[in-house]
């Protein structure tokens, strides 16, 4: 059995040419606020 947390983000949350950097910032912020997320699908808020 594998434990998986899936984080989804809408492309509209990643404007401009720095999509990778913005995505990294969003994931970092989310991970700091959710240090022990439940298994399954998560959507970034907003």
Secondary structure, 3 states (H helix, E strand, C coil): CCCCEEEECCHHHCCCCCHHHHHHHHHHHHHHHCCCCCCEEEECCC
